[in-house]
């Protein structure tokens, strides 16, 4: 009888095949190369490439698993009271090296007030790191990304603002749909399945909050704002 697939599903499967094939091919080539590498420097360089590709594969698979969990209503938050400023600082520290290597300024706008919230720290860190990854991908060398945490009445606001390629007005309403991808900065290859923002939206809404995207248009940067209730 065969399997009938619509165009949208075929495009998703094509993207998935492409995204999985690239790191797998790199890993296979790297493993073959390791057999002939005698110099320590080249060995370490090849090893680091393999590690990055394995991490990329892990990220792709985890996104697909999260999409499945969300579709089946199986994501469960492990809430606790935690220091939000500290969590955000850790995320910035973890991304600082790759930002520096690309020549992008990454800064945390410090606030004197310590902010504690009740939520799932691992899931919220996942959202923040996804937004930092997107800002990195859509900002050219010489640009900047600023992250801030602030309290506004009964809400806490997390903002990630970049000077990147910006977002066309017609794309903003679609950004949080699964498998939607905007064009990356010219020097950065587009990667991923377009699931990060849709997963982030679901996680924030499970916390009783909301996430918004803002941009004045192409070439004018963008800002993503997370709003969470103070419980």
C-alpha positions, 0 to 999 in steps of 0.5 A, a space after each residue: 500500500 505504501 506510506 502517504 506523506 504530505 509536503 510538510 512532513 516530507 520537508 521535516 524528514 528531509 531536514 532531519 536527514 540532512 541535520 543527522 547526516 552531517 555530524 555522522 559523516 564528520 564523526 566517521 571521518 574523524 574516527 578514521 583520521 585518528 588512526 593516523 594522527 601522531 601529533 598531539 595537537 592534531 589529535 586534540 583538534 580532531 577529538 574536539 571536533 568529534 566531541 562537538 559533533 556528538 553534542 550536536 547529535 545529542 541536542 537534535 535527538 533531545 529536541 525530538 524527544 522533547 517534542 514527543 513529550 510535549 505532544 503527549 503531555 509528558 513533560 513534568 516540571 521539577 520545581 524548587 526555589 532557586 536563585 535566578 540571577 545565579 542560574 542566568 550568570 552560569 548560562 552566560 559563563 558557559 557560552 562566553 568562550 564561543 562568543 569570544 571566538 566569534 568576536 561577539 560581545 556577550 554581557 550580563 546586565 547586573 541587578 543589585 536585587 537577588 531574585 528567587 523564583 519557584 520553578 524547574 531550574 534545569 528546564 529554565 536554563 534550557 530555555 535561556 541557553 537556547 535563546 543564547 544559542 539563537 542570538 549567537 547564530 543570528 549575530 555577526 562578528 562585531 555584534 553584541 548580545 545583552 542579557 538582563 534579569 529584572 523584577 516588575 511587580 509580580 513578574 520577573 523579566 528575562 531579556 536577551 537582546 542582540 544586534 543581529 540580523 533581525 526578524 521580518 515582521 511576517 516571521 514573528 507570529 510563526 517563530 514559535 511554531 515547530 520546524 520554523 527556521 529563520 535565516 541565520 547570519 551570513 557567516 553562520 550556517 543554519 543548523 537545527 530542526 527549528 524546534 528550540 523556540 517552540 519547546 521553549 514556549 511550552 516550557 515557559 507556559 508550563 511555568 505560568 509565564 510567556 515568551 515574546 519576540 520583538 524586532 524592528 526588522 531585518 538588520 535591526 537586531 531582535 529581543 526575546 523576553 521571558 516573563 515568569 510569575 513571582 509565586 
